[in-house]
Amino acid sequence: MNPTTVATAVASKVKSVQPNGTYESAHGTLFKFEYEMEDGVVLAANHKSQDGFLKAGESVEYAIKGNNSYGNFGSVSRPKPAYTPNGNSYSKKTGANASFALSYAKDLVVAGKVEIKQILDIADKLNNWLNSK
C-alpha cells in the first residue's frame, strides 16, 4: 500500500492491544499502540494519552494509512454514531421562518409603515412567503 493513500475506515473489534512506547511530535508526546483486530489486521496507531487507547473487545473503525519496515500504521477510533436529525436544526418545520417573519413585521410597526394590530397578519403573510422559497 502506498503510504500516501488513506484507506476507507473498516469496522472491526479489537482482539488485542499492546503499548509500544512514545513518540515526540509537533503536537506533543504521542503514545504508540499496536492493535490486532478480529479480522486479522495488525496496525500501529498513536494516541494523545497513555490511557486513550481502545480496549480488547471494543468495536472500532480503523484505516490503514501506510506501511513501513515495522508494519501497517494508521488510525483507530470508536465508531461514529449515524447522523440522525434531532429537531434542533433550522428548517421550515422548526418555525425559524415564523420567528423571522414576526421580527420583520415588528420592524414595519416600529418604522410606522403598519399599525400594531396588523402585526400578526403581516407576520403570517411573510412566514408563508418564506416557507414557499
N, C-alpha and C positions, 0 to 999 in steps of 0.2 A: 504494500500500500504506500502511496506517495505521502510523505509527512505533511504536505500542504493540503491534502484532501481531508475534509471532515466528513465522517460517515454519519448517516442518519441515526438518530437515537434509537436504541433497541431496548425493549423491555425484557427484564430477566429478574432473577433473585440472586442475592449474594450467597455463594456457597461457603467461602472463607475470605478473611481479610487479615493482612499482616502489616504492622507498621514497618517502614523501610527507611527511616532516617528523616533528615530535614534538608531543606533547600533554601538558600538565600536568594530572594528575587527582588525586583524593583518595588514590589508591594509588601515586603517584609518576609518573615520566615514562613515557609510553607512546609507542611508535614506530608511526607510521601507515604503512600499505602499501596500495597499490591492486592488487587481483588481477583478472586476466582469466581466466575459466575456459574450458575447451574447449567447454562448451555455450553460450558466448556471453555469459554473465553477467559483469558488471563490478561489483565492490563494494570498499569500503574496510573495512579491519579493523585493529585495534590489537594490538600485542604488547608484552610487558614488556621484551624486549631487542631490540636492533637486529639481532641475528643469529638471532632466534627465528622469523623468517618462514619460510613454506614455499616451496620452490623450484619452478621451472618443471618440469613433468613429474611432479610428485608427485601421488598420489591423495589427495584431501581430501574433507571434508564441510563444506559451508557452509550458513549460514542468513542470509537477508536479514531484518534486524530493522526496517528502515525506510528512508526516503529523505528527502533534503533537496535544497537547490539544487545541491549538489555531486554528487549521485547516490545510489546504494544504499550502505547501510552494514550491517554485520553481523559474523558470526563465521566464521572459517576455522580448521579444525583437522584433524589427522590422523584417519583413521577409527578408531573404537574397535573393537578385536577383538571378535568374537562371544563371548558368555559360554559357556564350556564347563566343567562341574564338573571339578575336578582331584582329587577324592577327599579333600581336606583339610577339607571341611566336615563338621560334625557330622550324622550320620544314623545310622539303625539299622545300616547296612552298615559303618560305620567302627568300631563297637564302643564308642561313647561310653556307651551304656547298660550295657554289661558292666563298664566302669570304675566307673560309679556304683553298680552292684549290688554289686560287690566291696567298695567303700568302705562301703556301708550294712551289709553282712554283717560287716565288721570292727568297725563301731560296736556291733553286737549282741554281738560277742565281748567287746569292751572293757567293755561295760555289764554283762557277766556273765549275759546272757539266753540265750546258747547257748555250746556248747563249741567250741574251735578246730577240732576235727576235723569240725565241721558247716559250716564257713565256705564251702566250695566248693558244697555242695548248696544252701545258702541263697542264695548269690550267683546260682546258676543259676535258682532259682525267681524271685528278684527281677528278673533280666535278662529272663526270659520274660514276666513281668508288664509290665515297662516296654516291651518290644517289642510287646506286644499293644495298647497305647494309642495 
